[in-house]
Amino acid sequence: MSQTAPYGKWESPITPDTIVQGSISFDDVFVDSTENRVYHIERRPEDNGRYVIVDTLAAQDIIPSPYSARTGVHEYGGAAAIAHGDIVYFSNYVDNRVYSVKATPQKSFDLPEPVTSENSKYRYANFAVHPVRHDLLVSVLEDHTVDTPQTVISTLCVINTTRKAVFPLVVGADFYASPSFNTSGTKMAWQEWYHPDMPWEGSFIYVSDVLVQTDTIVVFNKKHVAGETITKSVSYPTWSSDTTLIFTSDELGGFQNPFTYSTSTGLTQLVLPAPIAEDFGGPAWTLGNYPYALLDDPKGGDKKYAAFTAFREGRNVLYIASLSKPHQLVKVMEFPFSIAEHIRGTCGTSIVFTASKSDAPGGIFLCTFSGTSFAPTYQTLKSSSSVSASGNEEYISPPKPMILYRDGKPLYVVYYAPKNPKYGGSSIPGERPPCIVGCHGGPTSMEAQVLSWTKMYYTSRGCAWLDVNYGGSSGYGREYISRLAGNWGIVDVHDCQDAPKMLAAAPHSLIDGARVALRGGSAGGFTTLAALSIPQDTSYFKAAASSYGISDLVSLAQFTHKFELKYMDKLLGGSPQEIPEVYAARSPVNFASRITSPLLVLQGDQDKVVPPEQSEKIVNTIVEHGGADRVDYHIFQGEGHGWRLATTVKAALQFEHDWYDKKLL
């Protein structure tokens, strides 16, 4: 028989301990094409936040403690490892060196062997093995010898793993990504971009000829394939043959669609019969997160196909397309996953990837396509939920995507209702649930419809949860992203205020509009702080939580990392020198005296993206203006931009829950 209790006060078996112990996060999956062996990188919060390479099918760790396969390139990292011929190469976060390790099955570890010299100022990522000289790796190299955002140098380099020496390869751009060799190793493609662009705003793909020398390789005859500054972005180059390059571009209609480029004819063509108003891939915040993989001809012929994921209504669909002329769309199919990432091809007509679901745990999956219809069969290689999380599935609140309209323009949100099988509702007649509004980071990102046990922690206790993909979010095309251009701190704030107000009012009437909390991290933390301090009405949110949020835009523009150093030039409409009045007017720290809503602030002491001063400034200002009773500040030792240690994950969740319990409920 179901019970009743006030919303927000329901008892739940989902605890900080079960969330940490029951959830496994996967940072990457990659394939040794010579052996058709699958590896993945999983995070171990209980093991000092270590990133461990695992032989997926053998369920065997490849690297021992304290090695951690993680890279600090662009601070957000990604693509920290590659495998070829039973050798795994990886970037070790502890000392920033690249190591090799033999990945054959064994009972004891082979100790990794360094293949780069000792220099913690060099960071490596996004490797490519030369198809003929397997001892030569191309890598993104980020040089922090002079370690300021203005002086960090990014290049492509060659790592000679035999000589353990590093040679320069491509220099001159502000950023590089995705080096890729054709099948014979005679050509190489890569992506590069320049300040003030982010890679999804304006970027380039180039192809060069390759000459192998005794100890290294050199590139020549550099040719521009696609992309422009400011207006056209291109991403994810890879070769389907010796002369055909695949990549994505938003040049037709403002949505990322797949293209081919022929080195024989110099022609670029859309892979699809016509442009599709869907993004084939998201913003490249991390390296190596390809949204597609190549497939062989199911008939055994020479034709090449590809499996592409694309965003439709906030979640992925799957396309199969022919890469041979004439290009044709073979199939579009519903995908049993909300989001799939790190799509990698295996031998034949199979792909492997990390994926999340909305109503069940995600994990690492193998998809095998059969016949000319490419009928998919899915196999779970490893679940993202451990045994300790089982039994809580009936507490999962399914996402309800909604499109809200104001002045004819869409606003995309995802609503999660309270759900607990032991409770039939509130014990207070007519009560509607309090609501926690989630504001995602980026800001050029999106909150996907994927299972989050943190969200379920609250919905199982009788709270509603509302994710707002405010104007500027990705996944809905370049025009929707451009809503935030020059308007950061305005459009996002209005959207995060308007969405819960609309859901509280008829005809929805889903939540209690008088009990709404706002929370966000990084750029979402900025929006949270701005919503409490800058609008005419700063009292709407009854509680708030900012994790590593931005409070001082002028300071951030000077001291953030290189990758995002000029990001705000677009988001605010210029540099601090060009529009100082805008930076001042949008910085929450300048209006901290107006903050009356109870505010929880959480911060990592090693954060290079949003330095701790950003949190400390606004906390101190609130206290100086007599608000010591409405602000609470916690700094976590050894944490950077985001929580990786189990103790931090649990403590942060408990602090936030206690804050809402006291201030919102």
DAWO-V38651 format. One record per residue. OMEGA is omega in whole degrees, -180 to 180 (none if undefined). NEAR is the number of other C-alpha atoms within 12 Angstrom. Layout:
omega=OMEGA near=NEAR
omega=OMEGA near=NEAR
//
This chain:
omega=-176 near=7
omega=180 near=14
omega=171 near=17
omega=176 near=23
omega=179 near=24
omega=176 near=25
omega=-179 near=38
omega=-177 near=43
omega=179 near=32
omega=175 near=33
omega=-175 near=25
omega=176 near=29
omega=180 near=28
omega=-176 near=36
omega=175 near=29
omega=179 near=30
omega=-179 near=26
omega=178 near=28
omega=-179 near=35
omega=-177 near=37
omega=-174 near=29
omega=-176 near=30
omega=176 near=37
omega=179 near=37
omega=180 near=34
omega=-177 near=38
omega=-178 near=40
omega=167 near=42
omega=-180 near=46
omega=-171 near=46
omega=169 near=38
omega=-174 near=30
omega=180 near=24
omega=-178 near=18
omega=-175 near=19
omega=-179 near=24
omega=-176 near=32
omega=175 near=43
omega=172 near=47
omega=176 near=47
omega=179 near=43
omega=-179 near=40
omega=179 near=30
omega=-179 near=33
omega=-178 near=30
omega=-180 near=24
omega=179 near=21
omega=177 near=24
omega=-175 near=32
omega=175 near=31
omega=-170 near=41
omega=174 near=41
omega=-176 near=45
omega=167 near=38
omega=-166 near=34
omega=-176 near=36
omega=179 near=23
omega=-178 near=20
omega=-176 near=21
omega=175 near=24
omega=-180 near=33
omega=-179 near=42
omega=-180 near=38
omega=173 near=22
omega=12 near=23
omega=-178 near=20
omega=-178 near=35
omega=-176 near=39
omega=-178 near=48
omega=-180 near=44
omega=178 near=39
omega=177 near=41
omega=-175 near=42
omega=-176 near=40
omega=-178 near=33
omega=172 near=28
omega=-174 near=35
omega=177 near=40
omega=-176 near=42
omega=-175 near=46
omega=176 near=48
omega=-180 near=43
omega=177 near=40
omega=176 near=35
omega=180 near=23
omega=174 near=25
omega=175 near=33
omega=174 near=48
omega=-179 near=48
omega=174 near=51
omega=-176 near=46
omega=-173 near=43
omega=-176 near=33
omega=-177 near=26
omega=179 near=26
omega=176 near=34
omega=173 near=40
omega=-179 near=48
omega=169 near=42
omega=178 near=37
omega=177 near=34
omega=-172 near=25
omega=178 near=35
omega=-179 near=24
omega=-179 near=21
omega=180 near=14
omega=-179 near=11
omega=-177 near=14
omega=158 near=19
omega=179 near=21
omega=177 near=18
omega=-179 near=29
omega=-179 near=25
omega=176 near=28
omega=171 near=31
omega=-178 near=36
omega=-179 near=24
omega=179 near=19
omega=-176 near=23
omega=179 near=24
omega=179 near=24
omega=176 near=34
omega=-176 near=43
omega=177 near=53
omega=170 near=49
omega=-173 near=47
omega=171 near=41
omega=179 near=43
omega=178 near=37
omega=-174 near=33
omega=-180 near=26
omega=177 near=22
omega=-173 near=28
omega=179 near=30
omega=-180 near=32
omega=176 near=37
omega=167 near=50
omega=-175 near=46
omega=164 near=48
omega=178 near=49
omega=178 near=47
omega=-173 near=42
omega=-179 near=33
omega=-180 near=27
omega=170 near=18
omega=-163 near=13
omega=168 near=20
omega=-179 near=19
omega=-177 near=29
omega=-172 near=23
omega=175 near=18
omega=-176 near=28
omega=177 near=33
omega=178 near=36
omega=163 near=37
omega=-178 near=42
omega=173 near=37
omega=174 near=43
omega=174 near=40
omega=-173 near=33
omega=176 near=34
omega=180 near=22
omega=-176 near=19
omega=-178 near=24
omega=-178 near=24
omega=-179 near=33
omega=177 near=29
omega=-180 near=26
omega=180 near=31
omega=-178 near=35
omega=171 near=23
omega=179 near=15
omega=177 near=26
omega=-177 near=36
omega=176 near=38
omega=176 near=46
omega=167 near=49
omega=172 near=42
omega=-176 near=44
omega=177 near=45
omega=169 near=42
omega=-169 near=32
omega=-179 near=22
omega=-179 near=22
omega=-179 near=32
omega=178 near=29
omega=178 near=37
omega=175 near=45
omega=175 near=47
omega=175 near=49
omega=173 near=46
omega=177 near=42
omega=-171 near=36
omega=170 near=31
omega=9 near=28
omega=-177 near=30
omega=158 near=32
omega=-173 near=41
omega=179 near=43
omega=178 near=45
omega=178 near=42
omega=-178 near=34
omega=-175 near=40
omega=166 near=42
omega=179 near=44
omega=173 near=40
omega=176 near=39
omega=169 near=30
omega=-176 near=26
omega=174 near=29
omega=179 near=23
omega=176 near=26
omega=-175 near=15
omega=-174 near=14
omega=-174 near=23
omega=171 near=29
omega=174 near=36
omega=177 near=29
omega=180 near=31
omega=-175 near=19
omega=179 near=17
omega=-178 near=19
omega=177 near=23
omega=-178 near=23
omega=-175 near=37
omega=175 near=40
omega=178 near=35
omega=171 near=28
omega=172 near=23
omega=-164 near=27
omega=-176 near=26
omega=178 near=30
omega=179 near=40
omega=-174 near=48
omega=165 near=53
omega=177 near=49
omega=171 near=40
omega=-175 near=42
omega=173 near=37
omega=176 near=34
omega=-179 near=30
omega=-174 near=24
omega=-176 near=28
omega=179 near=35
omega=175 near=44
omega=175 near=50
omega=175 near=48
omega=-179 near=49
omega=177 near=48
omega=-174 near=40
omega=180 near=36
omega=174 near=27
omega=176 near=20
omega=175 near=31
omega=178 near=35
omega=177 near=44
omega=-177 near=43
omega=180 near=50
omega=170 near=44
omega=174 near=42
omega=180 near=36
omega=176 near=29
omega=179 near=30
omega=-176 near=13
omega=-176 near=13
omega=-176 near=17
omega=174 near=17
omega=-178 near=25
omega=173 near=32
omega=179 near=33
omega=-176 near=38
omega=177 near=34
omega=178 near=19
omega=178 near=17
omega=179 near=24
omega=-178 near=28
omega=177 near=26
omega=179 near=38
omega=175 near=44
omega=-178 near=46
omega=180 near=45
omega=178 near=51
omega=-175 near=41
omega=175 near=39
omega=176 near=30
omega=-179 near=34
omega=170 near=40
omega=-176 near=44
omega=-175 near=36
omega=180 near=44
omega=-178 near=45
omega=176 near=43
omega=-178 near=43
omega=178 near=38
omega=175 near=41
omega=177 near=34
omega=-180 near=27
omega=178 near=24
omega=-179 near=18
omega=-179 near=14
omega=-176 near=13
omega=-178 near=17
omega=177 near=25
omega=178 near=34
omega=176 near=44
omega=173 near=47
omega=-178 near=45
omega=168 near=48
omega=178 near=45
omega=-180 near=42
omega=175 near=37
omega=180 near=31
omega=172 near=30
omega=177 near=38
omega=-174 near=38
omega=163 near=37
omega=-175 near=29
omega=177 near=39
omega=167 near=40
omega=-177 near=40
omega=176 near=40
omega=177 near=35
omega=178 near=39
omega=-178 near=32
omega=-9 near=20
omega=179 near=18
omega=179 near=23
omega=175 near=23
omega=-177 near=29
omega=-174 near=27
omega=167 near=24
omega=-173 near=25
omega=172 near=24
omega=-174 near=20
omega=-178 near=29
omega=-179 near=27
omega=176 near=36
omega=-178 near=35
omega=172 near=40
omega=-178 near=46
omega=178 near=41
omega=-179 near=41
omega=-180 near=39
omega=175 near=43
omega=169 near=37
omega=-180 near=32
omega=176 near=26
omega=-174 near=30
omega=178 near=34
omega=174 near=37
omega=175 near=46
omega=-174 near=47
omega=168 near=46
omega=-177 near=43
omega=177 near=44
omega=175 near=36
omega=179 near=31
omega=-173 near=33
omega=-179 near=25
omega=178 near=32
omega=176 near=36
omega=179 near=35
omega=176 near=40
omega=-172 near=44
omega=173 near=40
omega=176 near=33
omega=178 near=35
omega=-180 near=27
omega=-176 near=35
omega=173 near=19
omega=-179 near=18
omega=176 near=22
omega=179 near=20
omega=177 near=32
omega=-175 near=23
omega=170 near=27
omega=-174 near=19
omega=177 near=22
omega=177 near=23
omega=177 near=24
omega=174 near=27
omega=-179 near=34
omega=176 near=29
omega=-180 near=34
omega=178 near=31
omega=-178 near=21
omega=-176 near=17
omega=180 near=20
omega=-177 near=28
omega=-179 near=22
omega=-180 near=19
omega=-176 near=29
omega=-178 near=27
omega=177 near=21
omega=-177 near=36
omega=176 near=36
omega=-177 near=37
omega=178 near=32
omega=175 near=33
omega=179 near=26
omega=-178 near=28
omega=173 near=24
omega=178 near=24
omega=-177 near=28
omega=170 near=16
omega=-178 near=14
omega=177 near=7
omega=-179 near=8
omega=-176 near=15
omega=170 near=24
omega=-173 near=36
omega=180 near=36
omega=175 near=38
omega=-176 near=39
omega=175 near=38
omega=-179 near=42
omega=172 near=37
omega=178 near=42
omega=177 near=36
omega=-174 near=37
omega=-179 near=26
omega=-175 near=22
omega=179 near=26
omega=-180 near=20
omega=-178 near=29
omega=175 near=27
omega=179 near=20
omega=-177 near=15
omega=176 near=12
omega=-178 near=14
omega=170 near=24
omega=-171 near=32
omega=168 near=44
omega=-173 near=43
omega=172 near=44
omega=-180 near=51
omega=179 near=49
omega=-180 near=46
omega=-173 near=51
omega=177 near=39
omega=-179 near=36
omega=7 near=39
omega=179 near=44
omega=-178 near=42
omega=177 near=34
omega=173 near=38
omega=-174 near=39
omega=-179 near=39
omega=-177 near=39
omega=-180 near=37
omega=175 near=33
omega=180 near=39
omega=175 near=39
omega=177 near=34
omega=179 near=41
omega=176 near=40
omega=-177 near=41
omega=-179 near=45
omega=178 near=41
omega=176 near=40
omega=175 near=42
omega=174 near=42
omega=169 near=47
omega=179 near=42
omega=-179 near=46
omega=174 near=52
omega=-179 near=45
omega=172 near=49
omega=-173 near=47
omega=176 near=49
omega=-173 near=43
omega=179 near=42
omega=179 near=41
omega=178 near=45
omega=-179 near=38
omega=177 near=41
omega=-175 near=39
omega=-179 near=37
omega=178 near=26
omega=176 near=30
omega=-174 near=36
omega=177 near=30
omega=-176 near=31
omega=-177 near=34
omega=-177 near=29
omega=-172 near=26
omega=179 near=30
omega=-175 near=41
omega=177 near=45
omega=-178 near=34
omega=-178 near=34
omega=179 near=47
omega=180 near=47
omega=-178 near=34
omega=-179 near=40
omega=174 near=44
omega=-175 near=41
omega=-175 near=31
omega=179 near=43
omega=177 near=43
omega=-180 near=29
omega=180 near=27
omega=177 near=38
omega=-176 near=27
omega=175 near=17
omega=10 near=13
omega=-175 near=11
omega=178 near=18
omega=-175 near=19
omega=-172 near=30
omega=175 near=37
omega=-177 near=33
omega=178 near=31
omega=180 near=24
omega=-179 near=34
omega=175 near=42
omega=178 near=48
omega=179 near=50
omega=179 near=50
omega=178 near=42
omega=179 near=37
omega=177 near=42
omega=174 near=43
omega=174 near=43
omega=175 near=45
omega=-180 near=46
omega=177 near=48
omega=-180 near=53
omega=179 near=56
omega=-179 near=51
omega=-180 near=51
omega=-169 near=47
omega=-168 near=38
omega=-176 near=31
omega=178 near=30
omega=177 near=16
omega=-179 near=18
omega=-172 near=29
omega=-174 near=26
omega=-178 near=33
omega=-175 near=41
omega=175 near=37
omega=-178 near=42
omega=177 near=53
omega=178 near=50
omega=175 near=50
omega=-178 near=52
omega=-178 near=46
omega=-177 near=50
omega=178 near=49
omega=-176 near=50
omega=-175 near=39
omega=179 near=43
omega=179 near=33
omega=-180 near=28
omega=-179 near=36
omega=-179 near=35
omega=-168 near=25
omega=177 near=28
omega=-176 near=34
omega=-173 near=32
omega=-174 near=36
omega=-177 near=39
omega=-173 near=36
omega=-178 near=36
omega=-178 near=32
omega=-176 near=38
omega=175 near=40
omega=178 near=32
omega=-174 near=31
omega=-178 near=39
omega=176 near=33
omega=180 near=26
omega=-180 near=25
omega=177 near=28
omega=179 near=29
omega=-177 near=15
omega=-176 near=14
omega=-178 near=20
omega=-178 near=20
omega=179 near=18
omega=178 near=28
omega=179 near=32
omega=-176 near=24
omega=-178 near=27
omega=-179 near=40
omega=-178 near=39
omega=-177 near=41
omega=-180 near=38
omega=-178 near=30
omega=-176 near=29
omega=179 near=38
omega=180 near=27
omega=-178 near=28
omega=178 near=41
omega=178 near=31
omega=178 near=38
omega=-172 near=41
omega=172 near=48
omega=-179 near=48
omega=180 near=43
omega=-172 near=49
omega=172 near=42
omega=-175 near=37
omega=-180 near=27
omega=-175 near=22
omega=177 near=33
omega=-180 near=35
omega=174 near=39
omega=-174 near=42
omega=-177 near=34
omega=180 near=37
omega=-179 near=31
omega=178 near=43
omega=-176 near=43
omega=-179 near=34
omega=-174 near=27
omega=176 near=43
omega=-179 near=42
omega=-180 near=25
omega=178 near=27
omega=180 near=36
omega=-180 near=24
omega=180 near=17
omega=173 near=20
omega=-176 near=17
omega=-177 near=22
omega=-178 near=22
omega=-178 near=19
omega=175 near=29
omega=178 near=35
omega=-173 near=33
omega=177 near=32
omega=177 near=29
omega=-175 near=33
omega=-179 near=29
omega=176 near=20
omega=-180 near=21
omega=177 near=32
omega=-177 near=29
omega=-175 near=36
omega=-175 near=35
omega=180 near=36
omega=-180 near=33
omega=-178 near=28
omega=-179 near=31
omega=179 near=26
omega=-179 near=32
omega=-179 near=34
omega=-178 near=27
omega=-179 near=25
omega=179 near=36
omega=-180 near=33
omega=177 near=25
omega=-177 near=27
omega=179 near=38
omega=179 near=33
omega=-180 near=22
omega=179 near=31
omega=-179 near=35
omega=-179 near=27
omega=-169 near=19
omega=-177 near=27
omega=-172 near=33
omega=none near=28
//
